Amino acid sequence: MTELELLRAVVPLLVVVCAVLVARSKDLITAVIMLAALSLLLSLEFYLLSAPDVAIAEAGIGAAITTAIFVFAIRATKRT
């Protein structure tokens, strides 16, 4: 099994694990950070599927901008 085949097998599993961790997280900041990691894993998967334009868009919008918006929104609310 080559490294590329291994990546193609492991990345989808990591995406599912990350999604479950996001859904089960009780702390919002932790969930947002895991969501950013999930988005980066998705962008890696898109790159492996020979869609670099979609990978760049997912990394830029999904991981960076969306994470920043969520963090600013969480900081604007009171945490208990």
Backbone bond lengths (Angstrom), bond angles and torsions (degrees), N, CA, C in turn:
res aa  C-N    CA-C-N  psi(-1)  N-CA   C-N-CA  omega(-1)  CA-C   N-CA-C  phi
1 M - - - 1.452 - - 1.533 107.55 -
2 T 1.314 115.94 126.44 1.459 119.99 -178.97 1.528 110.29 -82.62
3 E 1.337 115.10 171.58 1.461 119.84 -179.64 1.527 111.59 -63.98
4 L 1.332 116.04 -36.86 1.468 119.89 179.97 1.529 111.20 -66.04
5 E 1.314 116.22 -42.57 1.471 119.57 177.61 1.521 111.23 -64.94
6 L 1.321 115.90 -36.89 1.456 119.90 177.81 1.534 111.05 -65.39
7 L 1.322 116.10 -42.85 1.472 119.61 176.51 1.520 111.75 -61.99
8 R 1.325 115.74 -42.00 1.468 119.77 179.78 1.526 112.07 -65.34
9 A 1.309 118.06 -22.15 1.464 121.12 177.84 1.524 111.80 -90.14
10 V 1.328 117.19 -35.72 1.458 121.11 -172.63 1.524 112.38 -84.11
11 V 1.320 118.28 -39.14 1.476 121.26 -175.20 1.531 112.15 -59.41
12 P 1.330 120.91 -46.61 1.479 118.51 177.10 1.524 113.57 -61.22
13 L 1.324 116.60 -35.10 1.466 119.22 177.03 1.530 110.87 -66.23
14 L 1.322 116.71 -40.53 1.457 120.19 177.64 1.526 111.62 -65.89
15 V 1.328 116.89 -34.09 1.471 120.64 177.26 1.528 109.78 -63.50
16 V 1.315 116.84 -44.03 1.468 120.45 179.67 1.526 110.61 -65.72
17 V 1.320 117.23 -42.62 1.465 120.71 178.94 1.519 110.30 -61.88
18 C 1.323 116.21 -44.10 1.469 120.52 179.28 1.529 110.71 -62.91
19 A 1.302 117.87 -40.91 1.466 121.01 -179.94 1.525 111.09 -64.45
20 V 1.318 116.93 -40.09 1.465 120.06 177.92 1.528 110.20 -65.82
21 L 1.327 117.02 -41.12 1.459 120.27 178.61 1.527 111.86 -64.76
22 V 1.314 116.94 -37.19 1.471 120.13 176.70 1.521 109.95 -63.52
23 A 1.323 116.88 -44.13 1.458 120.56 -177.68 1.533 111.94 -67.66
24 R 1.326 117.72 -31.05 1.462 120.70 -176.72 1.527 113.66 -92.77
25 S 1.319 117.52 -7.25 1.458 120.78 -176.39 1.531 110.62 -71.00
26 K 1.318 115.79 137.18 1.461 120.58 178.63 1.527 111.88 -95.78
27 D 1.325 117.53 -22.84 1.453 121.96 178.59 1.531 109.02 -93.19
28 L 1.331 116.22 129.42 1.464 120.00 -175.06 1.524 113.06 -67.46
29 I 1.324 117.09 -40.78 1.462 119.59 -179.98 1.526 110.34 -64.02
30 T 1.318 117.30 -41.09 1.461 120.98 176.91 1.524 110.77 -61.52
31 A 1.316 116.52 -41.71 1.467 120.30 178.58 1.526 111.30 -64.14
32 V 1.324 117.04 -39.08 1.468 120.12 179.73 1.529 110.76 -67.20
33 I 1.319 117.03 -40.27 1.464 120.05 178.88 1.527 110.45 -65.84
34 M 1.329 116.94 -40.74 1.463 119.75 177.03 1.530 111.24 -67.33
35 L 1.327 116.69 -33.64 1.459 120.20 176.33 1.523 111.01 -65.91
36 A 1.325 117.06 -37.37 1.460 120.77 175.69 1.527 110.63 -64.77
37 A 1.333 116.51 -40.58 1.463 120.04 177.32 1.525 110.65 -64.37
38 L 1.323 116.77 -39.56 1.460 121.07 176.80 1.519 110.77 -61.53
39 S 1.321 116.61 -41.01 1.456 120.31 179.45 1.528 111.59 -66.01
40 L 1.323 116.44 -38.97 1.465 119.37 176.66 1.525 111.48 -66.39
41 L 1.328 116.71 -37.72 1.459 119.45 175.67 1.523 111.33 -65.02
42 L 1.325 116.49 -38.49 1.470 119.38 176.63 1.518 111.47 -64.72
43 S 1.328 116.87 -38.93 1.465 118.69 178.62 1.530 110.29 -66.17
44 L 1.333 117.22 -36.17 1.463 119.79 174.74 1.523 110.83 -63.56
45 E 1.319 116.95 -41.29 1.473 120.75 178.24 1.526 111.03 -63.25
46 F 1.318 117.31 -42.27 1.463 119.94 177.32 1.525 111.26 -62.03
47 Y 1.336 116.46 -38.85 1.466 119.79 177.40 1.520 110.81 -64.78
48 L 1.326 116.68 -41.35 1.465 120.06 178.19 1.524 111.91 -65.65
49 L 1.321 116.71 -25.95 1.464 121.27 177.72 1.523 112.49 -88.49
50 S 1.346 116.29 15.05 1.469 123.84 176.78 1.525 112.56 64.03
51 A 1.322 115.81 40.94 1.460 121.47 175.14 1.532 108.80 -127.98
52 P 1.351 116.71 70.63 1.469 118.67 -174.97 1.522 113.47 -66.62
53 D 1.329 118.07 -29.48 1.463 119.82 178.56 1.531 111.20 -66.57
54 V 1.307 116.84 -40.53 1.464 120.81 177.41 1.533 110.28 -69.39
55 A 1.324 116.34 -35.91 1.461 120.71 178.57 1.526 111.01 -63.68
56 I 1.317 117.24 -42.43 1.463 120.65 178.93 1.521 110.65 -66.35
57 A 1.321 117.00 -41.34 1.464 120.11 178.86 1.529 110.82 -64.93
58 E 1.313 117.45 -41.73 1.471 120.95 179.46 1.523 110.83 -65.48
59 A 1.312 117.04 -41.71 1.463 119.85 179.66 1.523 110.87 -67.40
60 G 1.314 116.92 -41.81 1.460 120.32 -177.72 1.507 113.58 -72.48
61 I 1.304 116.44 -46.30 1.464 120.28 -176.50 1.530 110.81 -87.43
62 G 1.311 117.24 -50.45 1.458 120.83 -175.51 1.505 113.52 -68.04
63 A 1.316 116.50 -46.24 1.470 119.05 -175.72 1.513 112.10 -85.00
64 A 1.304 117.77 -42.45 1.468 119.72 -171.99 1.527 112.99 -88.06
65 I 1.311 116.73 -62.87 1.466 120.28 -171.74 1.530 111.47 -68.72
66 T 1.320 117.03 -46.95 1.459 119.73 -179.04 1.523 111.56 -63.03
67 T 1.321 117.14 -40.81 1.456 120.43 177.82 1.521 111.07 -62.54
68 A 1.316 116.91 -43.35 1.467 120.34 179.35 1.525 111.13 -62.76
69 I 1.316 117.19 -42.47 1.465 120.32 179.12 1.527 110.76 -63.18
70 F 1.332 117.19 -43.95 1.467 120.38 178.47 1.526 111.48 -62.73
71 V 1.328 117.62 -42.20 1.462 120.43 -179.62 1.525 110.57 -64.70
72 F 1.329 117.29 -43.51 1.481 119.74 177.79 1.523 110.71 -63.10
73 A 1.315 118.32 -38.80 1.461 120.65 179.40 1.524 111.15 -68.02
74 I 1.307 117.36 -38.77 1.465 120.18 179.03 1.516 110.59 -68.86
75 R 1.339 116.93 -39.50 1.464 119.96 178.40 1.526 111.99 -65.77
76 A 1.316 117.22 -27.48 1.477 120.63 -178.87 1.530 111.32 -78.26
77 T 1.308 118.23 -13.85 1.470 120.41 179.54 1.519 109.25 -103.12
78 K 1.309 115.38 162.82 1.462 120.61 177.57 1.525 108.72 -85.91
79 R 1.319 114.88 131.54 1.474 120.26 178.86 1.519 108.40 -98.38
80 T 1.322 115.53 139.29 1.465 119.70 179.20 1.509 110.78 -110.91
